[in-house]
């Protein structure tokens, strides 16, 4: 049963002192938050690789172009998710779990196939892995001032370059990233 005090949906913005390389200067889309833990996806970590992405679909699809892949977190990097950030009729019916207003998560092979074809649906992102927190873990990190919380912003996620997303998100809260310091309490 979901917690009455669920923080999801929200964006988690890592504080500068959070040095874990998986989360340093990250923007995490918090998708689910329950008493049993939390589930989120890092939004500003493109996978940098020189090789071709191997996608196993039946029947096979020849990729029309390069597909950007994003790292959602360190948990289960072999799992993939497709984030859909569009309510247009073109993306209706692609299925998935509603994460926030106008944003859905899907694991549909049909949608993956569409991402590999010419003219993929707008505002879609293939994400591998996820970020997970056990019971009370996220709350403890919030109490230790490891994260700031912000509203979900579809434009920030899909239209802001990855290398400036964290700073842009912090500044939208009215803060200067260079001036942030560690303190006790939830921000």
N, C-alpha and C positions, 0 to 999 in steps of 0.2 A: 504494500500500500504506500503511495507517495506521501512524503512528509508534508505537513501543513505549511511548513516554512521553506518550501522549495525555492531555490535561487534561480532555477532554470525557467525560461531561457534567459541567458545573460552572456556578456562577454567578460572573461577574466583577463585582466591585464597584469602581467607579472611585474612585481616591483624590481627596481634595479639591483637590489641585493640578492635576488634569487639567482644563484649561480649554477644551478643544475643545467647542464648544456641542453637538455631536452626542453627547458622552459625559459631560459634566459631571453628576455625581451620578446616574449610571445604574447599573442592575442589568441585566447582559447574560446571557442564557441561552446558554452556549457549547454548541452542538449538535454540532459536528464540529471535530476538531483533528488535522491530518495534517502530514507533512513539507512538503506543498505549501501549507499555510496553515491558516486557521481560519474557521469560519462560526458566527455567533451572531445573536441577536435581542434587542434592547433590550426590557425588560419593563415599564418604568415611564414610557413616553412616550405618553400618549393623543394622538391626532390631534385638535386643537381646530379645528373648522370650523363655520361657521354654515350651510353648504349641505347639500344632500342627497347622500348617497353614490350614485354611479352604478355599478351593477353590471349587466354585460351577460351575461345568461343566456338560453339558448334551450331551452324557451320562457321568456319573461320572467316574473319574479316581482314581485309588488307587495309591498314590505316591510311587514310587520305593525307594525313599530315602528322606532325608531332603532337602528342598529347601531353599536356602539362600534368604532372602528378605532384601532389602535396603530401607532406608528412603530418599526419594527424596526432601523432604521439608515439611513445615508445612501446605501447602495449599491442601485442598481436600484429606486427608489421606485415604479416601475410594476408590480413583481412583488408578489404577495400570497401569504401563507402562513396556514394555519389551525392554531393550536396547540390541541391537545386534551389536557386534563389530567384525564381521567377513565377509569377501567377498568370502568365499569358496563356491563351488557348493552346499555343504550340506545346507548352510543357504540361498542360493539364492531362491527366490520365497517365502520367509517367509513374505514378504511385509513390509510395514512400511514407515515412513517418513525419508528421508535422513537428518541426523543431521550434519555429517561431513564426510570426506573421509572414507569410509569403516565402517560407523556407522549409524545405523538406529533405530528409535523408532517404536514400534508396540503395538497394543492393541489386537492382534489376539488371539481368544480363541484356535485356532489350535496350535499356537506357545506355548501358556501357557500349553496346553496338552503335547507338546513335552518336555517342561521343567520338567514336572512331571514324565516322563517315564525314563527308564534306558538309559544311554548315551545321555543326553540332548545335544543340539547344543553347541559347544564351544563358549566362549566369549559372553554369554548371561546373563542378570541380570534382575530379577524381582524387580521393584521399586514401592513403594507406596508413594503417595503424590508428590508434586512438589514445586518448588520455583518460586514465581511470583513477578513481580514489575509493578507498575502502570506507567502511562506516566511520564517520567522524573525522576522517583524514582531511577533507577539504575544509571543514569547519576549523580544525586545528591550524591549518595553513592560513586561513583568513584571520584567525586570532593572533597569529604570529606576524601579521602584516605582509604576507608574501604576495598577495593579490589585491588589485583594485577591481571593483565591479562596475560595469557599464551596461547600458542598454544595447541590445542587438541592433546593428546598423548594417543593412544589406549593402549599401553603397561602400562603406568602409571595407567590407569583406571582398566584394567583387570588383571594385573600381580603384582601390588604393594599392599602389605597388607594395609588394611584400616587404621590401627593405625599409619602407617608411610607415608601415601600418601601425606598429607599436607606438612610435612617437606621435603619430597623428591621433591615435585613440586616447593617449594620455592627455594631449593638448585639448582635445574635445571636452575633457572633464574640467578644463580650466587650470591644469597643473603644468608646471615646467618639469620635464623628466629629469633634468640635472639637479633640481631642487628637492626631489623626493628623498626622504629619509625613512629609516625604520622606526616604527613606534608600535605600541601595543594597541590592539583593537581592530575592529572591522572598519574598512574604508568604504 
